[in-house]
């Protein structure tokens, strides 16, 4: 399997193998003190730059990649 990211610098789509992808979550607190969690895949390009793709919790749970 692979994940498609968007490379902002070159304005193209980049496909990375699962070996170069990990999953992470970002938590923040809203003004009403509710905790909001966003889920994402992070990858590293060949030139060392990082790319991020936000996804749903279902996609995040289904993907078997290491947790960052």
PQR file of N, CA, C, O and H, with PARSE charges and radii, in Angstrom:
ATOM      1  N   UNK A   1       0.847  -1.180   0.000 -0.4000 1.5000
ATOM      2  CA  UNK A   1       0.000   0.000   0.000 -0.0000 2.0000
ATOM      3  C   UNK A   1       0.889   1.239   0.000  0.5500 1.7000
ATOM      4  O   UNK A   1       2.084   1.170   0.286 -0.5500 1.4000
ATOM      5  N   UNK A   2       0.284   2.351  -0.323 -0.4000 1.5000
ATOM      6  CA  UNK A   2       1.013   3.605  -0.355 -0.0000 2.0000
ATOM      7  C   UNK A   2       0.065   4.751  -0.020  0.5500 1.7000
ATOM      8  O   UNK A   2      -1.156   4.595  -0.033 -0.5500 1.4000
ATOM      9  H   UNK A   2      -0.687   2.407  -0.556  0.4000 1.0000
ATOM     10  N   UNK A   3       0.652   5.895   0.278 -0.4000 1.5000
ATOM     11  CA  UNK A   3      -0.113   7.080   0.627 -0.0000 2.0000
ATOM     12  C   UNK A   3       0.266   8.188  -0.347  0.5500 1.7000
ATOM     13  O   UNK A   3       1.443   8.369  -0.657 -0.5500 1.4000
ATOM     14  H   UNK A   3       1.644   6.021   0.288  0.4000 1.0000
ATOM     15  N   UNK A   4      -0.731   8.931  -0.831 -0.4000 1.5000
ATOM     16  CA  UNK A   4      -0.498  10.040  -1.752 -0.0000 2.0000
ATOM     17  C   UNK A   4      -0.501  11.333  -0.956  0.5500 1.7000
ATOM     18  O   UNK A   4      -1.476  11.657  -0.278 -0.5500 1.4000
ATOM     19  H   UNK A   4      -1.688   8.783  -0.579  0.4000 1.0000
ATOM     20  N   UNK A   5       0.604  12.072  -1.045 -0.4000 1.5000
ATOM     21  CA  UNK A   5       0.755  13.362  -0.389 -0.0000 2.0000
ATOM     22  C   UNK A   5       0.802  14.452  -1.449  0.5500 1.7000
ATOM     23  O   UNK A   5       1.001  14.172  -2.631 -0.5500 1.4000
ATOM     24  H   UNK A   5       1.396  11.809  -1.596  0.4000 1.0000
ATOM     25  N   UNK A   6       0.618  15.698  -1.019 -0.4000 1.5000
ATOM     26  CA  UNK A   6       0.769  16.837  -1.916 -0.0000 2.0000
ATOM     27  C   UNK A   6       2.051  17.563  -1.544  0.5500 1.7000
ATOM     28  O   UNK A   6       2.208  18.013  -0.410 -0.5500 1.4000
ATOM     29  H   UNK A   6       0.457  15.925  -0.059  0.4000 1.0000
ATOM     30  N   UNK A   7       2.962  17.676  -2.495 -0.4000 1.5000
ATOM     31  CA  UNK A   7       4.225  18.385  -2.290 -0.0000 2.0000
ATOM     32  C   UNK A   7       3.991  19.858  -2.587  0.5500 1.7000
ATOM     33  O   UNK A   7       3.795  20.239  -3.741 -0.5500 1.4000
ATOM     34  H   UNK A   7       2.833  17.311  -3.417  0.4000 1.0000
ATOM     35  N   UNK A   8       4.011  20.679  -1.555 -0.4000 1.5000
ATOM     36  CA  UNK A   8       3.702  22.104  -1.692 -0.0000 2.0000
ATOM     37  C   UNK A   8       4.778  22.827  -2.490  0.5500 1.7000
ATOM     38  O   UNK A   8       4.464  23.707  -3.292 -0.5500 1.4000
ATOM     39  H   UNK A   8       4.171  20.369  -0.617  0.4000 1.0000
ATOM     40  N   UNK A   9       6.031  22.472  -2.284 -0.4000 1.5000
ATOM     41  CA  UNK A   9       7.134  23.161  -2.953 -0.0000 2.0000
ATOM     42  C   UNK A   9       7.087  22.965  -4.469  0.5500 1.7000
ATOM     43  O   UNK A   9       7.261  23.917  -5.230 -0.5500 1.4000
ATOM     44  H   UNK A   9       6.286  21.758  -1.632  0.4000 1.0000
ATOM     45  N   UNK A  10       6.852  21.732  -4.899 -0.4000 1.5000
ATOM     46  CA  UNK A  10       6.844  21.435  -6.335 -0.0000 2.0000
ATOM     47  C   UNK A  10       5.436  21.400  -6.931  0.5500 1.7000
ATOM     48  O   UNK A  10       5.278  21.222  -8.139 -0.5500 1.4000
ATOM     49  H   UNK A  10       6.711  20.958  -4.281  0.4000 1.0000
ATOM     50  N   UNK A  11       4.414  21.568  -6.089 -0.4000 1.5000
ATOM     51  CA  UNK A  11       3.013  21.594  -6.504 -0.0000 2.0000
ATOM     52  C   UNK A  11       2.625  20.349  -7.313  0.5500 1.7000
ATOM     53  O   UNK A  11       2.012  20.437  -8.377 -0.5500 1.4000
ATOM     54  H   UNK A  11       4.543  21.712  -5.107  0.4000 1.0000
ATOM     55  N   UNK A  12       3.005  19.198  -6.773 -0.4000 1.5000
ATOM     56  CA  UNK A  12       2.675  17.925  -7.400 -0.0000 2.0000
ATOM     57  C   UNK A  12       2.242  16.932  -6.332  0.5500 1.7000
ATOM     58  O   UNK A  12       2.481  17.145  -5.143 -0.5500 1.4000
ATOM     59  H   UNK A  12       3.503  19.126  -5.909  0.4000 1.0000
ATOM     60  N   UNK A  13       1.608  15.852  -6.755 -0.4000 1.5000
ATOM     61  CA  UNK A  13       1.269  14.767  -5.850 -0.0000 2.0000
ATOM     62  C   UNK A  13       2.423  13.776  -5.825  0.5500 1.7000
ATOM     63  O   UNK A  13       3.020  13.464  -6.856 -0.5500 1.4000
ATOM     64  H   UNK A  13       1.414  15.679  -7.720  0.4000 1.0000
ATOM     65  N   UNK A  14       2.728  13.285  -4.619 -0.4000 1.5000
ATOM     66  CA  UNK A  14       3.834  12.363  -4.413 -0.0000 2.0000
ATOM     67  C   UNK A  14       3.302  11.130  -3.713  0.5500 1.7000
ATOM     68  O   UNK A  14       2.565  11.242  -2.733 -0.5500 1.4000
ATOM     69  H   UNK A  14       2.243  13.538  -3.781  0.4000 1.0000
ATOM     70  N   UNK A  15       3.661   9.964  -4.200 -0.4000 1.5000
ATOM     71  CA  UNK A  15       3.251   8.700  -3.598 -0.0000 2.0000
ATOM     72  C   UNK A  15       4.421   8.106  -2.832  0.5500 1.7000
ATOM     73  O   UNK A  15       5.505   7.916  -3.383 -0.5500 1.4000
ATOM     74  H   UNK A  15       4.260   9.873  -4.996  0.4000 1.0000
ATOM     75  N   UNK A  16       4.194   7.814  -1.549 -0.4000 1.5000
ATOM     76  CA  UNK A  16       5.224   7.209  -0.705 -0.0000 2.0000
ATOM     77  C   UNK A  16       4.777   5.834  -0.228  0.5500 1.7000
ATOM     78  O   UNK A  16       3.603   5.618   0.072 -0.5500 1.4000
ATOM     79  H   UNK A  16       3.313   7.968  -1.101  0.4000 1.0000
ATOM     80  N   UNK A  17       5.724   4.914  -0.165 -0.4000 1.5000
ATOM     81  CA  UNK A  17       5.444   3.579   0.363 -0.0000 2.0000
ATOM     82  C   UNK A  17       5.216   3.653   1.866  0.5500 1.7000
ATOM     83  O   UNK A  17       5.610   4.617   2.521 -0.5500 1.4000
ATOM     84  H   UNK A  17       6.678   5.090  -0.409  0.4000 1.0000
ATOM     85  N   UNK A  18       4.579   2.624   2.398 -0.4000 1.5000
ATOM     86  CA  UNK A  18       4.296   2.573   3.828 -0.0000 2.0000
ATOM     87  C   UNK A  18       5.561   2.556   4.681  0.5500 1.7000
ATOM     88  O   UNK A  18       5.518   2.930   5.853 -0.5500 1.4000
ATOM     89  H   UNK A  18       4.259   1.841   1.866  0.4000 1.0000
ATOM     90  N   UNK A  19       6.680   2.130   4.113 -0.4000 1.5000
ATOM     91  CA  UNK A  19       7.921   2.104   4.881 -0.0000 2.0000
ATOM     92  C   UNK A  19       8.427   3.503   5.211  0.5500 1.7000
ATOM     93  O   UNK A  19       9.211   3.665   6.145 -0.5500 1.4000
ATOM     94  H   UNK A  19       6.715   1.826   3.161  0.4000 1.0000
ATOM     95  N   UNK A  20       7.990   4.521   4.459 -0.4000 1.5000
ATOM     96  CA  UNK A  20       8.418   5.899   4.687 -0.0000 2.0000
ATOM     97  C   UNK A  20       7.334   6.740   5.346  0.5500 1.7000
ATOM     98  O   UNK A  20       7.466   7.960   5.442 -0.5500 1.4000
ATOM     99  H   UNK A  20       7.353   4.389   3.700  0.4000 1.0000
ATOM    100  N   UNK A  21       6.251   6.088   5.806 -0.4000 1.5000
ATOM    101  CA  UNK A  21       5.103   6.800   6.358 -0.0000 2.0000
ATOM    102  C   UNK A  21       4.898   6.394   7.812  0.5500 1.7000
ATOM    103  O   UNK A  21       5.081   5.229   8.166 -0.5500 1.4000
ATOM    104  H   UNK A  21       6.144   5.097   5.729  0.4000 1.0000
ATOM    105  N   UNK A  22       4.521   7.349   8.650 -0.4000 1.5000
ATOM    106  CA  UNK A  22       4.102   7.057  10.017 -0.0000 2.0000
ATOM    107  C   UNK A  22       2.822   7.842  10.284  0.5500 1.7000
ATOM    108  O   UNK A  22       2.477   8.758   9.537 -0.5500 1.4000
ATOM    109  H   UNK A  22       4.373   8.295   8.362  0.4000 1.0000
ATOM    110  N   UNK A  23       2.128   7.480  11.348 -0.4000 1.5000
ATOM    111  CA  UNK A  23       0.886   8.186  11.662 -0.0000 2.0000
ATOM    112  C   UNK A  23       1.043   8.950  12.960  0.5500 1.7000
ATOM    113  O   UNK A  23       1.775   8.538  13.860 -0.5500 1.4000
ATOM    114  H   UNK A  23       2.408   6.736  11.955  0.4000 1.0000
ATOM    115  N   UNK A  24       0.341  10.071  13.040 -0.4000 1.5000
ATOM    116  CA  UNK A  24       0.417  10.929  14.205 -0.0000 2.0000
ATOM    117  C   UNK A  24      -0.931  11.588  14.436  0.5500 1.7000
ATOM    118  O   UNK A  24      -1.786  11.612  13.551 -0.5500 1.4000
ATOM    119  H   UNK A  24      -0.254  10.405  12.308  0.4000 1.0000
ATOM    120  N   UNK A  25      -1.110  12.121  15.632 -0.4000 1.5000
ATOM    121  CA  UNK A  25      -2.341  12.845  15.934 -0.0000 2.0000
ATOM    122  C   UNK A  25      -1.985  14.163  16.602  0.5500 1.7000
ATOM    123  O   UNK A  25      -0.999  14.259  17.333 -0.5500 1.4000
ATOM    124  H   UNK A  25      -0.416  12.102  16.352  0.4000 1.0000
ATOM    125  N   UNK A  26      -2.794  15.165  16.342 -0.4000 1.5000
ATOM    126  CA  UNK A  26      -2.606  16.501  16.894 -0.0000 2.0000
ATOM    127  C   UNK A  26      -3.818  16.828  17.752  0.5500 1.7000
ATOM    128  O   UNK A  26      -4.952  16.729  17.286 -0.5500 1.4000
ATOM    129  H   UNK A  26      -3.595  15.087  15.748  0.4000 1.0000
ATOM    130  N   UNK A  27      -3.588  17.217  19.001 -0.4000 1.5000
ATOM    131  CA  UNK A  27      -4.679  17.575  19.901 -0.0000 2.0000
ATOM    132  C   UNK A  27      -4.580  19.048  20.251  0.5500 1.7000
ATOM    133  O   UNK A  27      -3.491  19.572  20.488 -0.5500 1.4000
ATOM    134  H   UNK A  27      -2.666  17.297  19.380  0.4000 1.0000
ATOM    135  N   UNK A  28      -5.735  19.713  20.280 -0.4000 1.5000
ATOM    136  CA  UNK A  28      -5.779  21.115  20.680 -0.0000 2.0000
ATOM    137  C   UNK A  28      -7.038  21.336  21.503  0.5500 1.7000
ATOM    138  O   UNK A  28      -7.986  20.554  21.441 -0.5500 1.4000
ATOM    139  H   UNK A  28      -6.619  19.287  20.087  0.4000 1.0000
ATOM    140  N   UNK A  29      -7.029  22.404  22.265 -0.4000 1.5000
ATOM    141  CA  UNK A  29      -8.167  22.741  23.105 -0.0000 2.0000
ATOM    142  C   UNK A  29      -8.881  23.950  22.515  0.5500 1.7000
ATOM    143  O   UNK A  29      -8.247  24.947  22.171 -0.5500 1.4000
ATOM    144  H   UNK A  29      -6.259  23.040  22.315  0.4000 1.0000
ATOM    145  N   UNK A  30     -10.185  23.856  22.401 -0.4000 1.5000
ATOM    146  CA  UNK A  30     -10.974  24.954  21.860 -0.0000 2.0000
ATOM    147  C   UNK A  30     -11.281  25.968  22.953  0.5500 1.7000
ATOM    148  O   UNK A  30     -10.941  25.764  24.118 -0.5500 1.4000
ATOM    149  H   UNK A  30     -10.699  23.046  22.681  0.4000 1.0000
ATOM    150  N   UNK A  31     -11.920  27.050  22.571 -0.4000 1.5000
ATOM    151  CA  UNK A  31     -12.273  28.086  23.552 -0.0000 2.0000
ATOM    152  C   UNK A  31     -13.230  27.568  24.610  0.5500 1.7000
ATOM    153  O   UNK A  31     -13.215  28.045  25.745 -0.5500 1.4000
ATOM    154  H   UNK A  31     -12.197  27.216  21.625  0.4000 1.0000
ATOM    155  N   UNK A  32     -14.053  26.610  24.260 -0.4000 1.5000
ATOM    156  CA  UNK A  32     -15.007  26.048  25.225 -0.0000 2.0000
ATOM    157  C   UNK A  32     -14.413  24.866  25.999  0.5500 1.7000
ATOM    158  O   UNK A  32     -15.150  24.077  26.590 -0.5500 1.4000
ATOM    159  H   UNK A  32     -14.066  26.222  23.338  0.4000 1.0000
ATOM    160  N   UNK A  33     -13.093  24.745  25.995 -0.4000 1.5000
ATOM    161  CA  UNK A  33     -12.350  23.702  26.709 -0.0000 2.0000
ATOM    162  C   UNK A  33     -12.634  22.284  26.234  0.5500 1.7000
ATOM    163  O   UNK A  33     -12.436  21.330  26.987 -0.5500 1.4000
ATOM    164  H   UNK A  33     -12.494  25.386  25.515  0.4000 1.0000
ATOM    165  N   UNK A  34     -13.087  22.135  25.016 -0.4000 1.5000
ATOM    166  CA  UNK A  34     -13.249  20.812  24.429 -0.0000 2.0000
ATOM    167  C   UNK A  34     -11.930  20.434  23.737  0.5500 1.7000
ATOM    168  O   UNK A  34     -11.249  21.296  23.181 -0.5500 1.4000
ATOM    169  H   UNK A  34     -13.248  22.910  24.405  0.4000 1.0000
ATOM    170  N   UNK A  35     -11.583  19.174  23.776 -0.4000 1.5000
ATOM    171  CA  UNK A  35     -10.353  18.711  23.145 -0.0000 2.0000
ATOM    172  C   UNK A  35     -10.670  18.242  21.731  0.5500 1.7000
ATOM    173  O   UNK A  35     -11.562  17.422  21.515 -0.5500 1.4000
ATOM    174  H   UNK A  35     -12.136  18.474  24.228  0.4000 1.0000
ATOM    175  N   UNK A  36      -9.924  18.778  20.783 -0.4000 1.5000
ATOM    176  CA  UNK A  36     -10.113  18.433  19.373 -0.0000 2.0000
ATOM    177  C   UNK A  36      -8.887  17.659  18.910  0.5500 1.7000
ATOM    178  O   UNK A  36      -7.759  18.114  19.097 -0.5500 1.4000
ATOM    179  H   UNK A  36      -9.199  19.444  20.959  0.4000 1.0000
ATOM    180  N   UNK A  37      -9.095  16.510  18.316 -0.4000 1.5000
ATOM    181  CA  UNK A  37      -7.998  15.681  17.840 -0.0000 2.0000
ATOM    182  C   UNK A  37      -8.103  15.526  16.327  0.5500 1.7000
ATOM    183  O   UNK A  37      -9.158  15.179  15.796 -0.5500 1.4000
ATOM    184  H   UNK A  37     -10.012  16.140  18.164  0.4000 1.0000
ATOM    185  N   UNK A  38      -6.989  15.789  15.643 -0.4000 1.5000
ATOM    186  CA  UNK A  38      -6.911  15.602  14.199 -0.0000 2.0000
ATOM    187  C   UNK A  38      -5.904  14.498  13.928  0.5500 1.7000
ATOM    188  O   UNK A  38      -4.897  14.386  14.629 -0.5500 1.4000
ATOM    189  H   UNK A  38      -6.133  16.071  16.074  0.4000 1.0000
ATOM    190  N   UNK A  39      -6.166  13.693  12.929 -0.4000 1.5000
ATOM    191  CA  UNK A  39      -5.338  12.546  12.608 -0.0000 2.0000
ATOM    192  C   UNK A  39      -4.653  12.781  11.271  0.5500 1.7000
ATOM    193  O   UNK A  39      -5.241  13.355  10.354 -0.5500 1.4000
ATOM    194  H   UNK A  39      -6.983  13.784  12.361  0.4000 1.0000
ATOM    195  N   UNK A  40      -3.386  12.326  11.166 -0.4000 1.5000
ATOM    196  CA  UNK A  40      -2.622  12.595   9.957 -0.0000 2.0000
ATOM    197  C   UNK A  40      -1.586  11.504   9.706  0.5500 1.7000
ATOM    198  O   UNK A  40      -1.178  10.777  10.611 -0.5500 1.4000
ATOM    199  H   UNK A  40      -2.908  11.860  11.911  0.4000 1.0000
ATOM    200  N   UNK A  41      -1.178  11.420   8.441 -0.4000 1.5000
ATOM    201  CA  UNK A  41      -0.037  10.605   8.038 -0.0000 2.0000
ATOM    202  C   UNK A  41       1.103  11.558   7.726  0.5500 1.7000
ATOM    203  O   UNK A  41       0.902  12.601   7.104 -0.5500 1.4000
ATOM    204  H   UNK A  41      -1.510  12.011   7.706  0.4000 1.0000
ATOM    205  N   UNK A  42       2.306  11.190   8.164 -0.4000 1.5000
ATOM    206  CA  UNK A  42       3.490  12.000   7.885 -0.0000 2.0000
ATOM    207  C   UNK A  42       4.492  11.154   7.129  0.5500 1.7000
ATOM    208  O   UNK A  42       4.705   9.985   7.448 -0.5500 1.4000
ATOM    209  H   UNK A  42       2.469  10.343   8.669  0.4000 1.0000
ATOM    210  N   UNK A  43       5.105  11.758   6.122 -0.4000 1.5000
ATOM    211  CA  UNK A  43       6.102  11.065   5.329 -0.0000 2.0000
ATOM    212  C   UNK A  43       7.332  11.916   5.132  0.5500 1.7000
ATOM    213  O   UNK A  43       7.299  13.129   5.339 -0.5500 1.4000
ATOM    214  H   UNK A  43       4.932  12.708   5.862  0.4000 1.0000
ATOM    215  N   UNK A  44       8.411  11.285   4.734 -0.4000 1.5000
ATOM    216  CA  UNK A  44       9.662  11.996   4.484 -0.0000 2.0000
ATOM    217  C   UNK A  44      10.047  11.761   3.025  0.5500 1.7000
ATOM    218  O   UNK A  44      10.158  10.622   2.571 -0.5500 1.4000
ATOM    219  H   UNK A  44       8.437  10.299   4.566  0.4000 1.0000
ATOM    220  N   UNK A  45      10.248  12.864   2.304 -0.4000 1.5000
ATOM    221  CA  UNK A  45      10.637  12.783   0.901 -0.0000 2.0000
ATOM    222  C   UNK A  45      12.120  12.456   0.778  0.5500 1.7000
ATOM    223  O   UNK A  45      12.855  12.504   1.765 -0.5500 1.4000
ATOM    224  H   UNK A  45      10.158  13.788   2.674  0.4000 1.0000
ATOM    225  N   UNK A  46      12.561  12.122  -0.438 -0.4000 1.5000
ATOM    226  CA  UNK A  46      13.954  11.742  -0.664 -0.0000 2.0000
ATOM    227  C   UNK A  46      14.919  12.879  -0.371  0.5500 1.7000
ATOM    228  O   UNK A  46      16.063  12.630   0.009 -0.5500 1.4000
ATOM    229  H   UNK A  46      11.965  12.082  -1.240  0.4000 1.0000
ATOM    230  N   UNK A  47      14.475  14.134  -0.541 -0.4000 1.5000
ATOM    231  CA  UNK A  47      15.370  15.265  -0.278 -0.0000 2.0000
ATOM    232  C   UNK A  47      15.321  15.723   1.181  0.5500 1.7000
ATOM    233  O   UNK A  47      15.913  16.747   1.522 -0.5500 1.4000
ATOM    234  H   UNK A  47      13.545  14.336  -0.849  0.4000 1.0000
ATOM    235  N   UNK A  48      14.622  14.977   2.050 -0.4000 1.5000
ATOM    236  CA  UNK A  48      14.621  15.252   3.480 -0.0000 2.0000
ATOM    237  C   UNK A  48      13.460  16.089   3.981  0.5500 1.7000
ATOM    238  O   UNK A  48      13.331  16.295   5.188 -0.5500 1.4000
ATOM    239  H   UNK A  48      14.141  14.145   1.773  0.4000 1.0000
ATOM    240  N   UNK A  49      12.610  16.578   3.086 -0.4000 1.5000
ATOM    241  CA  UNK A  49      11.467  17.380   3.516 -0.0000 2.0000
ATOM    242  C   UNK A  49      10.346  16.489   4.022  0.5500 1.7000
ATOM    243  O   UNK A  49      10.190  15.352   3.576 -0.5500 1.4000
ATOM    244  H   UNK A  49      12.714  16.411   2.106  0.4000 1.0000
ATOM    245  N   UNK A  50       9.564  17.018   4.961 -0.4000 1.5000
ATOM    246  CA  UNK A  50       8.427  16.291   5.520 -0.0000 2.0000
ATOM    247  C   UNK A  50       7.147  16.712   4.811  0.5500 1.7000
ATOM    248  O   UNK A  50       6.994  17.868   4.416 -0.5500 1.4000
ATOM    249  H   UNK A  50       9.691  17.941   5.324  0.4000 1.0000
ATOM    250  N   UNK A  51       6.236  15.767   4.654 -0.4000 1.5000
ATOM    251  CA  UNK A  51       4.914  16.044   4.095 -0.0000 2.0000
ATOM    252  C   UNK A  51       3.876  15.459   5.038  0.5500 1.7000
ATOM    253  O   UNK A  51       4.114  14.442   5.690 -0.5500 1.4000
ATOM    254  H   UNK A  51       6.360  14.828   4.975  0.4000 1.0000
ATOM    255  N   UNK A  52       2.722  16.113   5.103 -0.4000 1.5000
ATOM    256  CA  UNK A  52       1.645  15.701   6.000 -0.0000 2.0000
ATOM    257  C   UNK A  52       0.351  15.618   5.222  0.5500 1.7000
ATOM    258  O   UNK A  52       0.072  16.453   4.362 -0.5500 1.4000
ATOM    259  H   UNK A  52       2.529  16.939   4.573  0.4000 1.0000
ATOM    260  N   UNK A  53      -0.443  14.596   5.534 -0.4000 1.5000
ATOM    261  CA  UNK A  53      -1.766  14.450   4.940 -0.0000 2.0000
ATOM    262  C   UNK A  53      -2.751  14.147   6.071  0.5500 1.7000
ATOM    263  O   UNK A  53      -2.621  13.138   6.763 -0.5500 1.4000
ATOM    264  H   UNK A  53      -0.217  13.918   6.233  0.4000 1.0000
ATOM    265  N   UNK A  54      -3.729  15.025   6.250 -0.4000 1.5000
ATOM    266  CA  UNK A  54      -4.752  14.801   7.265 -0.0000 2.0000
ATOM    267  C   UNK A  54      -5.769  13.796   6.744  0.5500 1.7000
ATOM    268  O   UNK A  54      -6.051  13.742   5.547 -0.5500 1.4000
ATOM    269  H   UNK A  54      -3.835  15.845   5.688  0.4000 1.0000
ATOM    270  N   UNK A  55      -6.316  12.999   7.662 -0.4000 1.5000
ATOM    271  CA  UNK A  55      -7.234  11.934   7.268 -0.0000 2.0000
ATOM    272  C   UNK A  55      -8.289  11.736   8.346  0.5500 1.7000
ATOM    273  O   UNK A  55      -8.253  12.376   9.398 -0.5500 1.4000
ATOM    274  H   UNK A  55      -6.087  13.043   8.634  0.4000 1.0000
ATOM    275  N   UNK A  56      -9.215  10.852   8.070 -0.4000 1.5000
ATOM    276  CA  UNK A  56     -10.256  10.537   9.047 -0.0000 2.0000
ATOM    277  C   UNK A  56      -9.717   9.528  10.066  0.5500 1.7000
ATOM    278  O   UNK A  56      -8.697   8.880   9.835 -0.5500 1.4000
ATOM    279  H   UNK A  56      -9.244  10.333   7.216  0.4000 1.0000
ATOM    280  N   UNK A  57     -10.407   9.410  11.175 -0.4000 1.5000
ATOM    281  CA  UNK A  57      -9.994   8.457  12.213 -0.0000 2.0000
ATOM    282  C   UNK A  57     -10.090   7.029  11.689  0.5500 1.7000
ATOM    283  O   UNK A  57      -9.257   6.191  12.035 -0.5500 1.4000
ATOM    284  H   UNK A  57     -11.236   9.937  11.363  0.4000 1.0000
ATOM    285  N   UNK A  58     -11.085   6.739  10.868 -0.4000 1.5000
ATOM    286  CA  UNK A  58     -11.247   5.391  10.318 -0.0000 2.0000
ATOM    287  C   UNK A  58     -10.055   5.024   9.423  0.5500 1.7000
ATOM    288  O   UNK A  58      -9.539   3.910   9.512 -0.5500 1.4000
ATOM    289  H   UNK A  58     -11.761   7.420  10.588  0.4000 1.0000
ATOM    290  N   UNK A  59      -9.617   5.949   8.566 -0.4000 1.5000
ATOM    291  CA  UNK A  59      -8.450   5.692   7.718 -0.0000 2.0000
ATOM    292  C   UNK A  59      -7.191   5.553   8.563  0.5500 1.7000
ATOM    293  O   UNK A  59      -6.333   4.719   8.275 -0.5500 1.4000
ATOM    294  H   UNK A  59     -10.036   6.854   8.493  0.4000 1.0000
ATOM    295  N   UNK A  60      -7.081   6.370   9.607 -0.4000 1.5000
ATOM    296  CA  UNK A  60      -5.927   6.357  10.497 -0.0000 2.0000
ATOM    297  C   UNK A  60      -5.836   5.021  11.228  0.5500 1.7000
ATOM    298  O   UNK A  60      -4.750   4.457  11.362 -0.5500 1.4000
ATOM    299  H   UNK A  60      -7.778   7.048   9.842  0.4000 1.0000
ATOM    300  N   UNK A  61      -6.969   4.516  11.698 -0.4000 1.5000
ATOM    301  CA  UNK A  61      -6.998   3.225  12.406 -0.0000 2.0000
ATOM    302  C   UNK A  61      -6.722   2.063  11.473  0.5500 1.7000
ATOM    303  O   UNK A  61      -6.099   1.081  11.877 -0.5500 1.4000
ATOM    304  H   UNK A  61      -7.851   4.975  11.589  0.4000 1.0000
ATOM    305  N   UNK A  62      -7.178   2.159  10.226 -0.4000 1.5000
ATOM    306  CA  UNK A  62      -7.054   1.051   9.289 -0.0000 2.0000
ATOM    307  C   UNK A  62      -5.623   0.876   8.784  0.5500 1.7000
ATOM    308  O   UNK A  62      -5.235  -0.233   8.416 -0.5500 1.4000
ATOM    309  H   UNK A  62      -7.685   2.957   9.898  0.4000 1.0000
ATOM    310  N   UNK A  63      -4.849   1.930   8.760 -0.4000 1.5000
ATOM    311  CA  UNK A  63      -3.484   1.867   8.216 -0.0000 2.0000
ATOM    312  C   UNK A  63      -2.537   1.272   9.248  0.5500 1.7000
ATOM    313  O   UNK A  63      -2.505   1.719  10.395 -0.5500 1.4000
ATOM    314  H   UNK A  63      -5.164   2.830   9.058  0.4000 1.0000
ATOM    315  N   UNK A  64      -1.775   0.279   8.851 -0.4000 1.5000
ATOM    316  CA  UNK A  64      -0.846  -0.407   9.755 -0.0000 2.0000
ATOM    317  C   UNK A  64       0.560   0.136   9.535  0.5500 1.7000
ATOM    318  O   UNK A  64       1.396  -0.511   8.903 -0.5500 1.4000
ATOM    319  H   UNK A  64      -1.801  -0.083   7.919  0.4000 1.0000
ATOM    320  N   UNK A  65       0.809   1.331  10.064 -0.4000 1.5000
ATOM    321  CA  UNK A  65       2.145   1.953  10.000 -0.0000 2.0000
ATOM    322  C   UNK A  65       2.520   2.382  11.418  0.5500 1.7000
ATOM    323  O   UNK A  65       1.642   2.510  12.271 -0.5500 1.4000
ATOM    324  H   UNK A  65       0.130   1.855  10.577  0.4000 1.0000
ATOM    325  N   UNK A  66       3.810   2.606  11.684 -0.4000 1.5000
ATOM    326  CA  UNK A  66       4.212   2.968  13.049 -0.0000 2.0000
ATOM    327  C   UNK A  66       3.640   4.319  13.498  0.5500 1.7000
ATOM    328  O   UNK A  66       3.368   5.200  12.682 -0.5500 1.4000
ATOM    329  H   UNK A  66       4.523   2.501  10.991  0.4000 1.0000
ATOM    330  N   UNK A  67       3.472   4.453  14.787 -0.4000 1.5000
ATOM    331  CA  UNK A  67       2.967   5.683  15.384 -0.0000 2.0000
ATOM    332  C   UNK A  67       4.139   6.592  15.713  0.5500 1.7000
ATOM    333  O   UNK A  67       5.138   6.142  16.275 -0.5500 1.4000
ATOM    334  H   UNK A  67       3.693   3.738  15.450  0.4000 1.0000
ATOM    335  N   UNK A  68       4.023   7.862  15.370 -0.4000 1.5000
ATOM    336  CA  UNK A  68       5.098   8.824  15.630 -0.0000 2.0000
ATOM    337  C   UNK A  68       4.965   9.399  17.012  0.5500 1.7000
ATOM    338  O   UNK A  68       5.778  10.229  17.416 -0.5500 1.4000
ATOM    339  H   UNK A  68       3.212   8.227  14.914  0.4000 1.0000
TER
END
